[in-house]
Amino acid sequence: MTSSIRSYSDKVAAVEQSQPQKNFGDGETAPPAEEAHNEQKDDQQEEGEGVAILPNDGDGEIIRKEGIPFPLILFNFIKGLLGAGFLGLPLASKDAGPLYEITLLFCIAIISFYAMSNLVKGAQYHYTRLKIPFLTFGDLAEQSCKVSFGWIKNYGPLAKNIVNIITIVHQFGFCSMYYLFIASTFQTVFDKEKADNVPKGKDPRWFLGILLPIVALNSIMSMRILSVMCLIGDGLTITSLTLILYMLSQIVFTEGAHSIPFALPSAEGFFKACGTIIVSCLAQSLVLPLEKRIKKPSQMLGPFGVLSGGIAISTIVYAIVGFLGYSAYGEEIQSTVLEHLECVNKAKELTVLTFIIRVALCLSIFASFMLQMFVLVGVLWPLLEKRIEKLSRIWKICMQFVLRASLVSVCLAISYSVRGLFTITRLIGVTTGTLLAFVLPAIFDLLTFVPLFRSQNRLREANVRLGINIGIIGFGFVILVGGLVVNVITMANKEEDWKCGGANATTSGSVTATMQSYTTPI
């Protein structure tokens, strides 16, 4: 992978001396020196940016002097993958069947890994070609159009705007989900007025009470500090996960495991499971911001890189949680596994273990919230900064604080006003989540490398790449359209019972039918 991120000056010298083009990872090659220079010059004239020299270690591998070491970036990535989303995997097992859910989980993880890898390779190809330090997701969309087929070259700015809008909508959905989880957890744990400790509706005092602490934490601009907090959050997540697995194992061993069905899932169950899994596994929006910060960009890829390590660990964890959760509760499960540990298992009050799990997860989600908000600020701040470029540095910092506080306030409004956020989250998973995870990375990879391979008369590689990307795009649109239809029909038919965490529950009688959720509307 070292050759995939050669510095621009090294490639120019190599082309001038020996003419052969340098190889980029999977066979991608850098443009000829003169062409790259002309494209770079045109981009600089358009954007008014100076030339940034890419530092390297002498062997051509880029080394960011102020970059963050591999372990912290890996922890950040795992933190983005292992949020509270794993709590909903048993419900996905019910929707699709545990065996098919595991199969679907691994298929989505493999495709997601391929898409993430191509996203990183494309970004590294373009920023090395242009000799600039990094590219955002929107920048990658723009550059992919600029070097692609003639008919799409002028649509780069439009592609960038589309990607930014999708990213903004998606991140607001994620952050609102986290805000609701934090507020509802505090309400459940500390509300002493309810006899059974399970609040009957959203209490606005908790939603407003956590606003200032979240705004204060969200004002942290240092990625290093954020990395340390995410490291602590990872520890809390692991603690919660370990306790949940222990409790599920105890239930399975003492009460026996439910039988595993082998029947094929219905179309409705398949698309619902896809939405839950995609929301749980998705981290596409974090990939390029983390790649921008890592000390050695080559460590994002490879069999022991950030992407492979993070996805492998999270996928195994998700498979275990989903299977054990279904084994413990079977078809009775209607919600997150944590809610069932409290209300299905005859525990009408918070036990010590569930209390520890809730608090640990809540503190962990604080770190996840800041990490997701980091992406949102990264998209919106450059747009605002262009309009206040004449202000002093102090005023710019103040404006960024105002922006961050405003974004948290929007998340508060969304999380409090939306009922059944679990279903809304699945809706986000099959729409913006699918676009970011599968469709857009495949499109940009196709636009970047298929024309390049054809221009180099590498037709077989171009056709293989074209076929794989078209297949991924088709898979993504099937999930998008099918999932959208299923979730809209579900909401229109009011099939949600809003029980035990606001999960999507049909009105058929279940053991949780009498338990009120902390997401039940007032």
C-alpha positions as CSV (number, residue, x, y, z in Angstrom):
1,M,0.0,0.0,0.0
2,T,3.0,2.3,0.3
3,S,3.0,2.9,-3.4
4,S,-0.6,4.0,-3.3
5,I,0.3,7.1,-1.3
6,R,3.6,8.3,-2.9
7,S,4.3,12.0,-2.6
8,Y,3.6,14.0,-5.7
9,S,7.2,15.1,-6.2
10,D,8.4,11.5,-6.1
11,K,6.0,10.5,-8.8
12,V,6.9,13.4,-11.0
13,A,10.6,12.5,-10.8
14,A,9.8,8.9,-11.5
15,V,7.8,9.7,-14.6
16,E,10.4,12.1,-15.9
17,Q,13.2,9.5,-15.4
18,S,11.6,6.2,-16.4
19,Q,8.2,7.0,-17.9
20,P,6.4,4.0,-16.3
21,Q,3.4,5.0,-14.2
22,K,3.4,4.3,-10.5
23,N,1.0,1.7,-9.2
24,F,-1.8,2.7,-6.7
25,G,-2.8,-0.2,-4.5
26,D,-5.0,-2.5,-6.6
27,G,-3.4,-1.4,-9.8
28,E,-4.6,2.2,-9.9
29,T,-1.9,4.4,-11.4
30,A,-1.2,8.0,-11.0
31,P,-1.8,10.3,-14.0
32,P,1.2,11.3,-16.0
33,A,3.2,14.1,-14.4
34,E,2.2,16.8,-16.8
35,E,-1.5,15.9,-16.6
36,A,-1.4,15.8,-12.8
37,H,0.4,19.1,-12.7
38,N,-2.2,20.7,-15.0
39,E,-5.1,19.3,-13.0
40,Q,-3.5,20.4,-9.8
41,K,-2.9,23.9,-11.2
42,D,-6.5,24.1,-12.4
43,D,-7.9,23.0,-9.0
44,Q,-5.7,25.6,-7.3
45,Q,-6.9,28.4,-9.5
46,E,-10.5,27.3,-8.9
47,E,-10.2,27.0,-5.1
48,G,-7.5,29.6,-4.5
49,E,-5.4,27.1,-2.5
50,G,-1.7,26.8,-2.2
51,V,0.5,23.8,-2.7
52,A,0.8,21.5,0.3
53,I,3.8,19.3,0.3
54,L,3.0,15.8,1.6
55,P,5.7,14.8,4.1
56,N,7.1,11.3,3.8
57,D,9.5,9.0,5.6
58,G,12.1,8.9,2.8
59,D,10.6,5.7,1.4
60,G,7.6,7.4,-0.1
61,E,5.1,6.6,2.7
62,I,3.2,9.7,4.0
63,I,3.8,10.5,7.6
64,R,1.7,13.2,9.2
65,K,3.8,14.8,11.9
66,E,0.8,15.9,13.9
67,G,-1.1,12.7,13.2
68,I,-2.7,10.4,15.7
69,P,-1.2,6.9,16.2
70,F,-2.8,3.8,14.8
71,P,-4.1,2.4,18.1
72,L,-6.1,5.5,19.0
73,I,-7.6,5.7,15.4
74,L,-8.6,2.1,15.7
75,F,-10.3,2.7,19.0
76,N,-12.1,5.6,17.5
77,F,-13.3,3.5,14.6
78,I,-14.4,0.7,16.9
79,K,-16.2,3.3,19.1
80,G,-18.1,4.5,16.0
81,L,-19.1,0.9,15.1
82,L,-19.8,-0.3,18.6
83,G,-22.3,2.2,19.9
84,A,-25.6,1.3,21.5
85,G,-26.6,-0.1,18.1
86,F,-25.7,-3.6,19.2
87,L,-28.7,-3.6,21.6
88,G,-31.0,-3.9,18.6
89,L,-29.4,-6.9,17.0
90,P,-31.6,-9.5,18.7
91,L,-34.6,-7.8,17.1
92,A,-32.9,-8.1,13.7
93,S,-32.5,-11.8,14.5
94,K,-36.3,-12.1,15.1
95,D,-37.1,-10.2,11.9
96,A,-34.9,-12.3,9.6
97,G,-34.3,-15.4,11.7
98,P,-31.1,-15.8,13.7
99,L,-29.2,-17.8,11.1
100,Y,-30.2,-15.6,8.2
101,E,-29.5,-12.5,10.3
102,I,-25.9,-13.7,10.9
103,T,-25.5,-14.4,7.2
104,L,-26.9,-11.0,6.3
105,L,-24.7,-9.4,8.9
106,F,-21.5,-10.9,7.5
107,C,-22.6,-10.1,3.9
108,I,-23.2,-6.5,4.8
109,A,-19.9,-6.3,6.7
110,I,-17.9,-7.7,3.8
111,I,-19.6,-5.3,1.3
112,S,-19.1,-2.4,3.7
113,F,-15.4,-3.2,4.1
114,Y,-15.0,-3.3,0.4
115,A,-16.8,0.0,0.0
116,M,-14.8,1.7,2.8
117,S,-11.5,0.4,1.4
118,N,-12.4,1.9,-2.0
119,L,-13.4,5.1,-0.3
120,V,-10.0,5.4,1.3
121,K,-8.1,4.3,-1.8
122,G,-10.0,6.9,-3.9
123,A,-9.3,9.7,-1.4
124,Q,-5.6,8.8,-1.2
125,Y,-5.4,8.6,-5.0
126,H,-6.9,12.1,-5.5
127,Y,-5.1,13.9,-2.7
128,T,-1.8,12.4,-3.7
129,R,-2.5,13.4,-7.3
130,L,-3.4,16.9,-6.3
131,K,-0.6,17.1,-3.6
132,I,-3.0,18.2,-0.9
133,P,-3.1,16.8,2.7
134,F,-6.6,15.2,2.6
135,L,-10.0,15.0,1.0
136,T,-13.5,15.1,2.6
137,F,-16.3,12.9,1.4
138,G,-17.7,15.8,-0.6
139,D,-14.3,16.7,-2.1
140,L,-13.9,13.1,-3.2
141,A,-17.3,13.2,-5.0
142,E,-16.2,16.4,-6.8
143,Q,-12.8,15.1,-7.8
144,S,-14.2,11.8,-8.9
145,C,-16.4,13.6,-11.4
146,K,-13.6,15.9,-12.6
147,V,-11.3,13.0,-13.7
148,S,-14.1,10.8,-15.0
149,F,-16.1,10.6,-18.3
150,G,-16.5,13.7,-20.3
151,W,-20.2,14.0,-19.8
152,I,-19.9,14.2,-16.0
153,K,-16.8,16.3,-15.5
154,N,-18.8,19.5,-14.9
155,Y,-21.1,18.0,-12.3
156,G,-18.5,17.8,-9.5
157,P,-19.9,20.7,-7.4
158,L,-23.4,19.2,-7.6
159,A,-22.1,15.8,-6.5
160,K,-20.3,17.4,-3.6
161,N,-23.5,19.2,-2.5
162,I,-25.5,16.0,-2.7
163,V,-23.0,14.1,-0.6
164,N,-22.9,16.9,2.0
165,I,-26.7,17.0,2.3
166,I,-26.9,13.2,2.7
167,T,-24.2,13.3,5.3
168,I,-25.8,16.1,7.2
169,V,-29.2,14.3,7.3
170,H,-27.6,11.1,8.3
171,Q,-25.5,12.6,11.1
172,F,-28.5,14.5,12.5
173,G,-30.3,11.2,12.7
174,F,-27.5,9.4,14.5
175,C,-26.9,12.3,16.9
176,S,-30.6,12.6,17.7
177,M,-30.7,8.9,18.4
178,Y,-27.8,9.3,20.8
179,Y,-29.4,12.3,22.5
180,L,-32.6,10.4,23.1
181,F,-30.7,7.4,24.5
182,I,-28.8,9.6,26.9
183,A,-31.9,11.6,28.1
184,S,-34.1,8.5,28.4
185,T,-31.4,6.6,30.3
186,F,-31.0,9.3,32.9
187,Q,-34.8,9.6,33.2
188,T,-35.1,5.8,33.6
189,V,-32.3,5.5,36.2
190,F,-32.9,8.6,38.3
191,D,-36.7,9.2,38.1
192,K,-37.8,8.1,41.6
193,E,-41.4,9.3,41.2
194,K,-42.4,6.2,39.1
195,A,-43.3,3.2,41.2
196,D,-41.8,0.8,38.7
197,N,-38.9,3.0,37.7
198,V,-40.0,2.9,34.1
199,P,-41.2,6.4,33.1
200,K,-44.4,6.6,31.2
201,G,-43.3,9.3,28.8
202,K,-40.5,11.7,27.9
203,D,-39.7,14.2,30.6
204,P,-38.6,17.5,29.1
205,R,-36.5,18.3,32.2
206,W,-34.0,15.5,31.3
207,F,-33.8,16.6,27.7
208,L,-33.1,20.2,28.7
209,G,-30.9,19.1,31.7
210,I,-28.3,17.4,29.6
211,L,-28.2,20.1,27.0
212,L,-25.4,22.2,28.6
213,P,-23.2,19.3,29.5
214,I,-23.4,18.0,25.9
215,V,-22.8,21.4,24.5
216,A,-19.7,21.8,26.7
217,L,-18.3,18.4,25.7
218,N,-19.1,19.1,22.1
219,S,-17.0,22.3,22.3
220,I,-13.9,20.2,22.5
221,M,-12.0,20.7,19.2
222,S,-8.9,18.6,19.9
223,M,-9.0,15.2,18.2
224,R,-6.4,14.0,20.6
225,I,-8.7,14.7,23.6
226,L,-11.6,13.2,21.7
227,S,-9.5,10.1,21.1
228,V,-8.8,9.7,24.8
229,M,-12.5,10.1,25.6
230,C,-13.4,7.6,23.0
231,L,-10.8,5.2,24.5
232,I,-12.6,5.6,27.8
233,G,-15.9,5.1,26.0
234,D,-14.6,1.9,24.5
235,G,-13.8,0.6,27.9
236,L,-17.3,1.4,29.2
237,T,-18.9,-0.2,26.1
238,I,-16.9,-3.3,26.6
239,T,-17.9,-3.4,30.2
240,S,-21.6,-3.0,29.3
241,L,-21.3,-5.6,26.5
242,T,-19.6,-8.1,28.8
243,L,-22.3,-7.7,31.4
244,I,-25.1,-8.1,28.8
245,L,-23.5,-11.2,27.4
246,Y,-23.1,-12.6,30.9
247,M,-26.8,-12.0,31.7
248,L,-28.0,-13.4,28.4
249,S,-25.8,-16.5,28.9
250,Q,-27.3,-17.0,32.4
251,I,-30.8,-16.9,31.0
252,V,-29.9,-19.4,28.2
253,F,-28.2,-21.8,30.6
254,T,-30.8,-21.6,33.4
255,E,-34.1,-21.3,31.4
256,G,-33.0,-23.0,28.1
257,A,-32.5,-21.6,24.7
258,H,-35.4,-21.0,22.3
259,S,-35.5,-23.1,19.2
260,I,-33.9,-21.7,16.1
261,P,-36.3,-21.4,13.1
262,F,-34.9,-22.3,9.6
263,A,-37.8,-20.8,7.6
264,L,-36.8,-18.1,5.1
265,P,-37.6,-14.6,6.3
266,S,-40.4,-12.6,4.8
267,A,-39.6,-9.6,2.7
268,E,-40.8,-7.3,5.5
269,G,-38.5,-9.0,8.0
270,F,-35.6,-9.0,5.6
271,F,-35.7,-5.2,5.0
272,K,-36.3,-4.4,8.7
273,A,-33.3,-6.5,9.6
274,C,-31.2,-4.7,6.9
275,G,-32.1,-1.4,8.4
276,T,-31.2,-2.4,11.9
277,I,-27.9,-4.0,10.8
278,I,-26.9,-1.1,8.6
279,V,-27.5,1.5,11.3
280,S,-25.5,-0.7,13.8
281,C,-22.6,-1.3,11.4
282,L,-22.4,1.9,9.5
283,A,-19.3,4.1,9.9
284,Q,-18.7,5.4,6.4
285,S,-19.1,9.0,7.5
286,L,-16.2,8.5,10.0
287,V,-13.7,6.9,7.6
288,L,-12.3,9.9,5.8
289,P,-12.2,12.2,8.9
290,L,-10.2,9.4,10.7
291,E,-8.0,8.9,7.6
292,K,-7.3,12.6,7.7
293,R,-6.0,12.4,11.3
294,I,-4.1,9.1,11.2
295,K,-0.3,9.4,11.4
296,K,0.3,6.8,8.6
297,P,-2.5,6.8,6.1
298,S,-1.4,3.4,4.8
299,Q,-2.5,1.9,8.1
300,M,-6.1,2.4,7.2
301,L,-5.9,-0.5,4.8
302,G,-4.4,-3.9,4.7
303,P,-5.3,-7.2,6.5
304,F,-4.3,-5.7,9.9
305,G,-5.4,-2.1,9.2
306,V,-8.0,0.1,10.9
307,L,-10.8,-0.9,8.6
308,S,-10.3,-4.7,8.6
309,G,-9.6,-4.8,12.4
310,G,-12.6,-2.6,13.4
311,I,-15.1,-4.3,11.1
312,A,-13.9,-7.8,12.1
313,I,-14.2,-7.1,15.8
314,S,-17.6,-5.4,15.6
315,T,-19.1,-8.0,13.3
316,I,-18.2,-10.8,15.6
317,V,-19.6,-8.9,18.6
318,Y,-22.8,-8.2,16.7
319,A,-23.2,-11.8,15.7
320,I,-22.8,-13.0,19.3
321,V,-25.2,-10.5,20.7
322,G,-27.9,-11.1,18.1
323,F,-27.7,-14.9,18.5
324,L,-27.6,-14.9,22.3
325,G,-30.4,-12.3,22.5
326,Y,-32.7,-14.4,20.3
327,S,-31.7,-17.6,22.1
328,A,-32.8,-16.0,25.4
329,Y,-36.1,-14.4,24.3
330,G,-37.0,-15.9,21.0
331,E,-40.1,-14.5,19.3
332,E,-41.0,-12.6,22.4
333,I,-38.3,-10.0,21.8
334,Q,-39.8,-6.7,20.7
335,S,-37.1,-4.2,21.5
336,T,-33.5,-3.6,22.6
337,V,-32.1,-6.5,24.6
338,L,-31.4,-4.2,27.5
339,E,-35.1,-3.4,27.9
340,H,-35.9,-7.1,28.0
341,L,-33.3,-7.7,30.6
342,E,-35.3,-5.3,32.8
343,C,-39.0,-5.8,31.9
344,V,-39.3,-9.3,30.5
345,N,-37.2,-11.0,33.1
346,K,-39.6,-10.1,36.0
347,A,-37.4,-7.2,37.1
348,K,-39.7,-4.4,37.5
349,E,-37.0,-2.3,39.1
350,L,-33.5,-1.7,38.0
351,T,-31.1,-4.3,39.2
352,V,-27.5,-3.5,40.1
353,L,-26.3,-5.0,36.8
354,T,-28.8,-3.2,34.6
355,F,-28.1,0.0,36.5
356,I,-24.3,-0.4,35.8
357,I,-25.0,-1.3,32.1
358,R,-27.3,1.7,31.6
359,V,-24.9,4.2,33.2
360,A,-21.8,2.8,31.4
361,L,-23.6,2.8,28.0
362,C,-24.9,6.3,28.7
363,L,-21.3,7.6,29.4
364,S,-20.0,5.7,26.4
365,I,-22.7,7.3,24.1
366,F,-21.4,10.7,25.2
367,A,-18.2,9.9,23.4
368,S,-20.0,8.5,20.4
369,F,-22.1,11.6,20.2
370,M,-19.1,13.9,20.1
371,L,-17.4,11.6,17.5
372,Q,-20.5,11.8,15.2
373,M,-20.9,15.5,15.8
374,F,-17.2,15.9,14.8
375,V,-18.2,14.7,11.3
376,L,-21.2,17.1,11.1
377,V,-19.1,20.1,12.1
378,G,-16.5,19.1,9.6
379,V,-19.2,19.4,6.8
380,L,-20.9,22.5,8.0
381,W,-18.0,24.6,9.4
382,P,-16.2,25.1,6.1
383,L,-19.4,26.5,4.6
384,L,-19.8,29.0,7.4
385,E,-16.1,29.8,7.5
386,K,-16.1,31.1,3.9
387,R,-18.7,33.7,4.9
388,I,-16.8,34.9,8.0
389,E,-13.3,34.8,6.6
390,K,-12.7,38.5,7.3
391,L,-13.4,38.0,11.1
392,S,-10.5,37.7,13.6
393,R,-9.5,34.3,14.8
394,I,-11.2,34.8,18.2
395,W,-14.5,35.6,16.5
396,K,-14.1,32.5,14.3
397,I,-13.7,30.4,17.4
398,C,-16.7,31.9,19.0
399,M,-18.8,31.3,15.8
400,Q,-17.7,27.7,15.8
401,F,-18.9,27.3,19.4
402,V,-22.2,28.9,18.4
403,L,-22.5,26.4,15.5
404,R,-21.7,23.4,17.8
405,A,-24.3,24.6,20.3
406,S,-26.9,25.1,17.6
407,L,-26.3,21.6,16.2
408,V,-26.8,20.1,19.7
409,S,-30.0,22.1,20.1
410,V,-31.4,20.8,16.8
411,C,-30.7,17.2,18.0
412,L,-32.6,18.0,21.2
413,A,-35.6,19.2,19.2
414,I,-35.6,16.2,16.9
415,S,-35.1,13.6,19.7
416,Y,-37.9,15.0,21.8
417,S,-40.4,15.6,19.0
418,V,-40.0,12.2,17.1
419,R,-41.9,9.3,18.5
420,G,-40.7,5.7,17.8
421,L,-37.1,6.7,17.1
422,F,-36.1,3.1,16.8
423,T,-38.2,2.8,13.6
424,I,-37.1,6.2,12.4
425,T,-33.5,5.1,12.9
426,R,-34.1,2.0,10.8
427,L,-35.6,4.3,8.2
428,I,-32.4,6.3,8.2
429,G,-30.5,3.1,7.9
430,V,-32.1,2.0,4.7
431,T,-32.0,5.4,3.1
432,T,-29.1,7.7,3.9
433,G,-27.2,4.8,5.6
434,T,-27.5,2.7,2.4
435,L,-26.4,5.6,0.2
436,L,-23.4,6.3,2.3
437,A,-22.4,2.7,2.9
438,F,-22.9,1.2,-0.6
439,V,-24.2,3.4,-3.4
440,L,-22.0,6.5,-3.2
441,P,-18.7,4.8,-2.6
442,A,-19.3,2.4,-5.5
443,I,-20.3,5.3,-7.8
444,F,-17.2,7.3,-7.0
445,D,-14.9,4.3,-7.3
446,L,-16.5,3.6,-10.7
447,L,-16.1,7.2,-11.9
448,T,-12.5,7.4,-10.8
449,F,-10.9,4.2,-11.8
450,V,-12.9,2.7,-14.7
451,P,-12.0,5.6,-17.1
452,L,-8.4,5.5,-15.8
453,F,-8.1,1.8,-16.5
454,R,-9.7,2.1,-20.0
455,S,-7.3,5.0,-20.9
456,Q,-4.4,2.6,-20.0
457,N,-6.0,-0.2,-22.1
458,R,-6.5,-2.3,-19.0
459,L,-10.0,-3.3,-20.2
460,R,-10.4,-6.5,-18.2
461,E,-9.6,-4.7,-14.9
462,A,-12.0,-1.9,-15.9
463,N,-14.8,-4.3,-16.7
464,V,-14.4,-6.2,-13.5
465,R,-14.4,-3.0,-11.5
466,L,-17.4,-1.8,-13.4
467,G,-19.3,-5.0,-12.8
468,I,-18.6,-5.2,-9.0
469,N,-19.6,-1.5,-8.5
470,I,-22.8,-1.9,-10.5
471,G,-23.6,-4.9,-8.4
472,I,-23.1,-3.0,-5.2
473,I,-25.1,-0.1,-6.4
474,G,-27.9,-2.4,-7.4
475,F,-27.8,-4.1,-4.0
476,G,-27.9,-0.7,-2.3
477,F,-31.0,0.5,-4.3
478,V,-32.9,-2.8,-3.6
479,I,-32.4,-2.2,0.2
480,L,-33.2,1.5,-0.1
481,V,-36.4,1.0,-2.1
482,G,-37.6,-2.1,-0.3
483,G,-36.7,-0.8,3.2
484,L,-38.3,2.5,2.5
485,V,-41.6,0.9,1.4
486,V,-41.7,-1.5,4.4
487,N,-40.9,1.2,7.0
488,V,-43.4,3.7,5.6
489,I,-46.2,1.1,5.5
490,T,-45.3,0.0,9.1
491,M,-45.6,3.6,10.3
492,A,-48.7,4.3,8.3
493,N,-50.4,1.2,9.8
494,K,-49.3,2.3,13.3
495,E,-47.9,-1.1,14.0
496,E,-45.6,0.3,16.6
497,D,-46.5,-0.4,20.2
498,W,-43.8,1.9,21.6
499,K,-43.0,-0.7,24.2
500,C,-39.6,-1.3,25.9
501,G,-37.4,1.2,24.1
502,G,-39.6,2.2,21.3
503,A,-38.9,-0.8,19.1
504,N,-41.1,-1.7,16.2
505,A,-43.6,-4.1,17.8
506,T,-46.8,-5.4,16.2
507,T,-49.9,-5.3,18.3
508,S,-50.0,-9.0,18.8
509,G,-49.9,-9.9,22.5
510,S,-46.5,-10.3,24.0
511,V,-45.1,-10.6,27.4
512,T,-44.1,-6.9,27.1
513,A,-47.4,-5.6,26.1
514,T,-48.1,-4.1,29.5
515,M,-44.8,-2.5,30.0
516,Q,-44.5,1.2,29.1
517,S,-41.4,2.4,27.4
518,Y,-39.2,5.5,28.1
519,T,-39.9,6.4,24.5
520,T,-43.7,6.3,24.9
521,P,-45.1,9.8,23.9
522,I,-46.7,11.9,26.5
